[in-house]
Amino acid sequence: MDELKALLQIDHISLLLVSIILFFMVLLVYRKPLGQIFG
């Protein structure tokens, strides 16, 4: 049971990291087009 909890904790942390990385990648990709639209 404790092993499962630790696994879930690690999964949550990795999921958070992946979502943050994806968010920054999307920001980098869409920053230029958005800048052209609003610039």
Rosetta blueprint (number, residue, H / E / L):
1 M L
2 D H
3 E H
4 L H
5 K H
6 A H
7 L H
8 L H
9 Q H
10 I H
11 D H
12 H H
13 I H
14 S H
15 L H
16 L H
17 L H
18 V H
19 S H
20 I H
21 I H
22 L H
23 F H
24 F H
25 M H
26 V H
27 L H
28 L H
29 V H
30 Y H
31 R H
32 K H
33 P H
34 L H
35 G H
36 Q H
37 I H
38 F H
39 G L
